[in-house]
Amino acid sequence: MNKVIVEKECSCFKKSDLQNNLVFDSKDKALIKALRMKDKMNQEFCRKHDFLVHEKDGDFIISFAPNNGNEFVCCGKGCCD
């Protein structure tokens, strides 16, 4: 079993329809889901953070770092106040 784990749930994640601690029966399925989630988070969230995927012990961890390279753009979901 392989998991997709969001390391820290930012306010945009908490307000989204995404789920944490997903479990998959294959590593490939977990990786595909993690990459899709990361892309969605980077495209649709407020852009205060850059989301990254890394593997740890067969699980895929989505972590974030402050976004220092792009202009801050609010997603309009009320999480940036």
N, CA, C and O atoms as CSV, one atom per row, in Angstrom:
chain,resi,resn,atom,element,x,y,z
A,1,MET,N,N,0.841,-1.181,0.000
A,1,MET,CA,C,0.000,0.000,0.000
A,1,MET,C,C,0.888,1.246,0.000
A,1,MET,O,O,1.889,1.324,0.712
A,2,ASN,N,N,0.490,2.204,-0.813
A,2,ASN,CA,C,1.222,3.455,-0.915
A,2,ASN,C,C,0.265,4.605,-0.623
A,2,ASN,O,O,-0.910,4.564,-0.987
A,3,LYS,N,N,0.788,5.621,0.036
A,3,LYS,CA,C,-0.039,6.755,0.456
A,3,LYS,C,C,0.372,8.036,-0.256
A,3,LYS,O,O,1.508,8.195,-0.704
A,4,VAL,N,N,-0.604,8.949,-0.342
A,4,VAL,CA,C,-0.348,10.332,-0.719
A,4,VAL,C,C,-0.690,11.151,0.516
A,4,VAL,O,O,-1.825,11.146,0.994
A,5,ILE,N,N,0.324,11.857,1.024
A,5,ILE,CA,C,0.184,12.590,2.279
A,5,ILE,C,C,0.505,14.063,2.044
A,5,ILE,O,O,1.566,14.399,1.517
A,6,VAL,N,N,-0.405,14.926,2.433
A,6,VAL,CA,C,-0.137,16.363,2.416
A,6,VAL,C,C,0.486,16.690,3.768
A,6,VAL,O,O,-0.157,16.587,4.812
A,7,GLU,N,N,1.753,17.084,3.720
A,7,GLU,CA,C,2.542,17.270,4.944
A,7,GLU,C,C,1.930,18.298,5.890
A,7,GLU,O,O,1.775,18.036,7.083
A,8,LYS,N,N,1.589,19.447,5.364
A,8,LYS,CA,C,0.953,20.507,6.158
A,8,LYS,C,C,-0.232,21.021,5.360
A,8,LYS,O,O,-0.089,21.402,4.198
A,9,GLU,N,N,-1.382,21.030,5.973
A,9,GLU,CA,C,-2.589,21.490,5.292
A,9,GLU,C,C,-2.734,22.998,5.454
A,9,GLU,O,O,-3.068,23.488,6.532
A,10,CYS,N,N,-2.479,23.725,4.376
A,10,CYS,CA,C,-2.666,25.174,4.407
A,10,CYS,C,C,-4.166,25.477,4.369
A,10,CYS,O,O,-4.983,24.579,4.166
A,11,SER,N,N,-4.512,26.720,4.562
A,11,SER,CA,C,-5.938,27.076,4.596
A,11,SER,C,C,-6.619,26.818,3.255
A,11,SER,O,O,-7.796,26.458,3.231
A,12,CYS,N,N,-5.915,26.991,2.147
A,12,CYS,CA,C,-6.521,26.695,0.843
A,12,CYS,C,C,-6.836,25.204,0.726
A,12,CYS,O,O,-7.880,24.827,0.194
A,13,PHE,N,N,-5.935,24.363,1.220
A,13,PHE,CA,C,-6.184,22.917,1.165
A,13,PHE,C,C,-7.404,22.561,2.000
A,13,PHE,O,O,-8.254,21.782,1.569
A,14,LYS,N,N,-7.485,23.124,3.178
A,14,LYS,CA,C,-8.607,22.819,4.068
A,14,LYS,C,C,-9.946,23.227,3.457
A,14,LYS,O,O,-10.972,22.604,3.729
A,15,LYS,N,N,-9.933,24.265,2.637
A,15,LYS,CA,C,-11.169,24.739,2.018
A,15,LYS,C,C,-11.450,24.065,0.672
A,15,LYS,O,O,-12.504,24.284,0.075
A,16,SER,N,N,-10.524,23.262,0.205
A,16,SER,CA,C,-10.698,22.600,-1.089
A,16,SER,C,C,-11.442,21.276,-0.925
A,16,SER,O,O,-11.762,20.858,0.188
A,17,ASP,N,N,-11.706,20.635,-2.044
A,17,ASP,CA,C,-12.340,19.320,-2.016
A,17,ASP,C,C,-11.310,18.190,-1.994
A,17,ASP,O,O,-11.680,17.018,-2.063
A,18,LEU,N,N,-10.030,18.527,-1.899
A,18,LEU,CA,C,-8.970,17.521,-1.861
A,18,LEU,C,C,-8.932,16.832,-0.505
A,18,LEU,O,O,-9.309,17.412,0.514
A,19,GLN,N,N,-8.470,15.585,-0.508
A,19,GLN,CA,C,-8.376,14.813,0.719
A,19,GLN,C,C,-6.924,14.468,1.009
A,19,GLN,O,O,-6.099,14.373,0.100
A,20,ASN,N,N,-6.629,14.283,2.284
A,20,ASN,CA,C,-5.291,13.929,2.741
A,20,ASN,C,C,-5.254,12.441,3.092
A,20,ASN,O,O,-6.293,11.814,3.302
A,21,ASN,N,N,-4.044,11.888,3.152
A,21,ASN,CA,C,-3.800,10.506,3.572
A,21,ASN,C,C,-4.547,9.491,2.713
A,21,ASN,O,O,-5.211,8.589,3.225
A,22,LEU,N,N,-4.426,9.655,1.409
A,22,LEU,CA,C,-5.050,8.721,0.479
A,22,LEU,C,C,-4.189,7.465,0.369
A,22,LEU,O,O,-2.962,7.547,0.417
A,23,VAL,N,N,-4.824,6.312,0.223
A,23,VAL,CA,C,-4.116,5.032,0.149
A,23,VAL,C,C,-4.406,4.379,-1.199
A,23,VAL,O,O,-5.553,4.336,-1.643
A,24,PHE,N,N,-3.347,3.869,-1.848
A,24,PHE,CA,C,-3.454,3.242,-3.157
A,24,PHE,C,C,-2.803,1.864,-3.134
A,24,PHE,O,O,-1.895,1.605,-2.344
A,25,ASP,N,N,-3.280,0.986,-4.009
A,25,ASP,CA,C,-2.755,-0.370,-4.046
A,25,ASP,C,C,-1.511,-0.498,-4.921
A,25,ASP,O,O,-0.919,-1.574,-5.005
A,26,SER,N,N,-1.113,0.594,-5.572
A,26,SER,CA,C,0.129,0.555,-6.353
A,26,SER,C,C,0.865,1.885,-6.239
A,26,SER,O,O,0.267,2.941,-6.028
A,27,LYS,N,N,2.157,1.794,-6.383
A,27,LYS,CA,C,3.009,2.978,-6.307
A,27,LYS,C,C,2.721,3.929,-7.478
A,27,LYS,O,O,2.729,5.149,-7.312
A,28,ASP,N,N,2.469,3.363,-8.646
A,28,ASP,CA,C,2.186,4.191,-9.818
A,28,ASP,C,C,0.916,5.012,-9.642
A,28,ASP,O,O,0.894,6.199,-9.966
A,29,LYS,N,N,-0.144,4.385,-9.129
A,29,LYS,CA,C,-1.394,5.105,-8.898
A,29,LYS,C,C,-1.213,6.220,-7.875
A,29,LYS,O,O,-1.763,7.310,-8.031
A,30,ALA,N,N,-0.444,5.944,-6.833
A,30,ALA,CA,C,-0.184,6.955,-5.808
A,30,ALA,C,C,0.602,8.126,-6.391
A,30,ALA,O,O,0.295,9.285,-6.112
A,31,LEU,N,N,1.607,7.826,-7.193
A,31,LEU,CA,C,2.414,8.885,-7.803
A,31,LEU,C,C,1.572,9.746,-8.736
A,31,LEU,O,O,1.667,10.973,-8.703
A,32,ILE,N,N,0.761,9.121,-9.556
A,32,ILE,CA,C,-0.099,9.882,-10.481
A,32,ILE,C,C,-1.023,10.806,-9.701
A,32,ILE,O,O,-1.166,11.977,-10.052
A,33,LYS,N,N,-1.648,10.299,-8.655
A,33,LYS,CA,C,-2.555,11.121,-7.840
A,33,LYS,C,C,-1.806,12.265,-7.175
A,33,LYS,O,O,-2.293,13.395,-7.161
A,34,ALA,N,N,-0.625,11.988,-6.621
A,34,ALA,CA,C,0.166,13.032,-5.962
A,34,ALA,C,C,0.535,14.139,-6.935
A,34,ALA,O,O,0.448,15.319,-6.597
A,35,LEU,N,N,0.944,13.768,-8.136
A,35,LEU,CA,C,1.324,14.779,-9.129
A,35,LEU,C,C,0.118,15.595,-9.577
A,35,LEU,O,O,0.228,16.806,-9.766
A,36,ARG,N,N,-1.026,14.947,-9.747
A,36,ARG,CA,C,-2.246,15.684,-10.127
A,36,ARG,C,C,-2.674,16.643,-9.020
A,36,ARG,O,O,-3.057,17.781,-9.288
A,37,MET,N,N,-2.605,16.179,-7.786
A,37,MET,CA,C,-2.944,17.056,-6.662
A,37,MET,C,C,-2.001,18.235,-6.593
A,37,MET,O,O,-2.442,19.373,-6.429
A,38,LYS,N,N,-0.706,17.979,-6.715
A,38,LYS,CA,C,0.295,19.052,-6.670
A,38,LYS,C,C,0.027,20.083,-7.758
A,38,LYS,O,O,0.074,21.286,-7.502
A,39,ASP,N,N,-0.252,19.615,-8.964
A,39,ASP,CA,C,-0.525,20.537,-10.069
A,39,ASP,C,C,-1.774,21.370,-9.789
A,39,ASP,O,O,-1.775,22.582,-10.004
A,40,LYS,N,N,-2.827,20.727,-9.312
A,40,LYS,CA,C,-4.060,21.448,-8.990
A,40,LYS,C,C,-3.805,22.489,-7.908
A,40,LYS,O,O,-4.279,23.621,-8.012
A,41,MET,N,N,-3.069,22.119,-6.884
A,41,MET,CA,C,-2.777,23.034,-5.786
A,41,MET,C,C,-1.952,24.218,-6.277
A,41,MET,O,O,-2.211,25.354,-5.880
A,42,ASN,N,N,-0.968,23.973,-7.130
A,42,ASN,CA,C,-0.138,25.064,-7.650
A,42,ASN,C,C,-0.916,25.974,-8.594
A,42,ASN,O,O,-0.614,27.164,-8.686
A,43,GLN,N,N,-1.909,25.437,-9.294
A,43,GLN,CA,C,-2.668,26.233,-10.253
A,43,GLN,C,C,-3.852,26.963,-9.629
A,43,GLN,O,O,-4.167,28.083,-10.030
A,44,GLU,N,N,-4.514,26.340,-8.649
A,44,GLU,CA,C,-5.782,26.883,-8.165
A,44,GLU,C,C,-5.721,27.555,-6.794
A,44,GLU,O,O,-6.603,28.346,-6.458
A,45,PHE,N,N,-4.707,27.257,-6.007
A,45,PHE,CA,C,-4.621,27.861,-4.684
A,45,PHE,C,C,-4.061,29.272,-4.813
A,45,PHE,O,O,-3.715,29.702,-5.913
A,46,CYS,N,N,-3.968,29.994,-3.706
A,46,CYS,CA,C,-3.657,31.427,-3.707
A,46,CYS,C,C,-2.231,31.777,-4.127
A,46,CYS,O,O,-1.912,32.955,-4.290
A,47,ARG,N,N,-1.399,30.810,-4.297
A,47,ARG,CA,C,-0.004,30.979,-4.749
A,47,ARG,C,C,0.907,31.599,-3.694
A,47,ARG,O,O,1.962,32.142,-4.021
A,48,LYS,N,N,0.506,31.517,-2.447
A,48,LYS,CA,C,1.421,31.899,-1.372
A,48,LYS,C,C,2.534,30.866,-1.242
A,48,LYS,O,O,3.614,31.169,-0.734
A,49,HIS,N,N,2.263,29.629,-1.710
A,49,HIS,CA,C,3.200,28.519,-1.571
A,49,HIS,C,C,3.441,27.844,-2.912
A,49,HIS,O,O,2.603,27.891,-3.813
A,50,ASP,N,N,4.594,27.222,-3.022
A,50,ASP,CA,C,4.885,26.312,-4.126
A,50,ASP,C,C,4.781,24.907,-3.559
A,50,ASP,O,O,5.392,24.610,-2.532
A,51,PHE,N,N,4.022,24.043,-4.206
A,51,PHE,CA,C,3.837,22.683,-3.734
A,51,PHE,C,C,4.756,21.745,-4.500
A,51,PHE,O,O,4.926,21.875,-5.713
A,52,LEU,N,N,5.340,20.810,-3.788
A,52,LEU,CA,C,6.309,19.859,-4.332
A,52,LEU,C,C,5.941,18.460,-3.892
A,52,LEU,O,O,5.306,18.278,-2.853
A,53,VAL,N,N,6.337,17.459,-4.683
A,53,VAL,CA,C,6.117,16.059,-4.325
A,53,VAL,C,C,7.471,15.391,-4.159
A,53,VAL,O,O,8.360,15.544,-4.996
A,54,HIS,N,N,7.616,14.651,-3.072
A,54,HIS,CA,C,8.802,13.814,-2.914
A,54,HIS,C,C,8.394,12.468,-2.330
A,54,HIS,O,O,7.367,12.346,-1.663
A,55,GLU,N,N,9.214,11.473,-2.592
A,55,GLU,CA,C,8.919,10.124,-2.133
A,55,GLU,C,C,9.664,9.837,-0.840
A,55,GLU,O,O,10.826,10.213,-0.682
A,56,LYS,N,N,8.986,9.170,0.078
A,56,LYS,CA,C,9.604,8.757,1.335
A,56,LYS,C,C,9.028,7.402,1.712
A,56,LYS,O,O,7.829,7.276,1.964
A,57,ASP,N,N,9.876,6.400,1.749
A,57,ASP,CA,C,9.475,5.042,2.145
A,57,ASP,C,C,8.290,4.520,1.337
A,57,ASP,O,O,7.413,3.855,1.889
A,58,GLY,N,N,8.254,4.812,0.043
A,58,GLY,CA,C,7.186,4.322,-0.821
A,58,GLY,C,C,5.935,5.168,-0.822
A,58,GLY,O,O,5.015,4.904,-1.597
A,59,ASP,N,N,5.876,6.177,0.026
A,59,ASP,CA,C,4.743,7.097,0.058
A,59,ASP,C,C,5.148,8.388,-0.648
A,59,ASP,O,O,6.335,8.683,-0.790
A,60,PHE,N,N,4.155,9.149,-1.088
A,60,PHE,CA,C,4.417,10.411,-1.763
A,60,PHE,C,C,3.911,11.553,-0.890
A,60,PHE,O,O,2.732,11.629,-0.544
A,61,ILE,N,N,4.834,12.427,-0.550
A,61,ILE,CA,C,4.569,13.536,0.360
A,61,ILE,C,C,4.461,14.826,-0.459
A,61,ILE,O,O,5.342,15.147,-1.257
A,62,ILE,N,N,3.366,15.553,-0.246
A,62,ILE,CA,C,3.211,16.873,-0.856
A,62,ILE,C,C,3.547,17.899,0.221
A,62,ILE,O,O,2.873,17.993,1.246
A,63,SER,N,N,4.591,18.653,-0.033
A,63,SER,CA,C,5.024,19.666,0.929
A,63,SER,C,C,4.974,21.027,0.239
A,63,SER,O,O,4.758,21.117,-0.970
A,64,PHE,N,N,5.175,22.066,1.013
A,64,PHE,CA,C,5.182,23.390,0.409
A,64,PHE,C,C,6.259,24.266,1.014
A,64,PHE,O,O,6.745,24.043,2.123
A,65,ALA,N,N,6.606,25.272,0.231
A,65,ALA,CA,C,7.555,26.302,0.646
A,65,ALA,C,C,6.961,27.635,0.230
A,65,ALA,O,O,6.166,27.689,-0.709
A,66,PRO,N,N,7.331,28.714,0.913
A,66,PRO,CA,C,6.828,30.030,0.501
A,66,PRO,C,C,7.172,30.305,-0.951
A,66,PRO,O,O,8.262,29.971,-1.414
A,67,ASN,N,N,6.251,30.905,-1.656
A,67,ASN,CA,C,6.452,31.247,-3.054
A,67,ASN,C,C,7.083,32.636,-3.108
A,67,ASN,O,O,6.403,33.646,-2.926
A,68,ASN,N,N,8.371,32.670,-3.355
A,68,ASN,CA,C,9.087,33.941,-3.394
A,68,ASN,C,C,9.307,34.445,-4.812
A,68,ASN,O,O,9.746,35.579,-5.005
A,69,GLY,N,N,9.006,33.615,-5.807
A,69,GLY,CA,C,9.302,33.995,-7.179
A,69,GLY,C,C,8.142,34.606,-7.935
A,69,GLY,O,O,8.359,35.351,-8.892
A,70,ASN,N,N,6.913,34.312,-7.534
A,70,ASN,CA,C,5.758,34.803,-8.287
A,70,ASN,C,C,4.976,35.820,-7.473
A,70,ASN,O,O,5.007,35.831,-6.242
A,71,GLU,N,N,4.289,36.657,-8.193
A,71,GLU,CA,C,3.442,37.649,-7.542
A,71,GLU,C,C,2.271,36.953,-6.852
A,71,GLU,O,O,1.680,36.027,-7.408
A,72,PHE,N,N,1.946,37.387,-5.672
A,72,PHE,CA,C,0.832,36.832,-4.908
A,72,PHE,C,C,-0.478,37.135,-5.633
A,72,PHE,O,O,-0.753,38.281,-5.987
A,73,VAL,N,N,-1.279,36.096,-5.848
A,73,VAL,CA,C,-2.580,36.236,-6.484
A,73,VAL,C,C,-3.594,35.513,-5.626
A,73,VAL,O,O,-3.486,34.305,-5.412
A,74,CYS,N,N,-4.571,36.237,-5.139
A,74,CYS,CA,C,-5.575,35.626,-4.278
A,74,CYS,C,C,-6.533,34.787,-5.119
A,74,CYS,O,O,-6.952,35.195,-6.202
A,75,CYS,N,N,-6.871,33.610,-4.599
A,75,CYS,CA,C,-7.783,32.709,-5.310
A,75,CYS,C,C,-9.242,33.118,-5.105
A,75,CYS,O,O,-10.119,32.610,-5.803
A,76,GLY,N,N,-9.523,34.027,-4.161
A,76,GLY,CA,C,-10.872,34.478,-3.924
A,76,GLY,C,C,-11.678,33.620,-3.003
A,76,GLY,O,O,-12.888,33.812,-2.885
A,77,LYS,N,N,-11.041,32.664,-2.334
A,77,LYS,CA,C,-11.747,31.743,-1.441
A,77,LYS,C,C,-11.733,32.202,0.010
A,77,LYS,O,O,-12.201,31.475,0.886
A,78,GLY,N,N,-11.208,33.389,0.283
A,78,GLY,CA,C,-11.224,33.917,1.630
A,78,GLY,C,C,-10.112,33.414,2.533
A,78,GLY,O,O,-10.150,33.648,3.741
A,79,CYS,N,N,-9.128,32.732,1.979
A,79,CYS,CA,C,-8.064,32.156,2.808
A,79,CYS,C,C,-6.860,33.096,2.927
A,79,CYS,O,O,-5.939,32.814,3.694
A,80,CYS,N,N,-6.850,34.180,2.201
A,80,CYS,CA,C,-5.674,35.042,2.148
A,80,CYS,C,C,-5.765,36.259,3.047
A,80,CYS,O,O,-4.850,37.082,3.085
A,81,ASP,N,N,-6.848,36.371,3.758
A,81,ASP,CA,C,-7.057,37.559,4.606
A,81,ASP,C,C,-6.150,37.557,5.821
A,81,ASP,O,O,-6.201,38.483,6.631
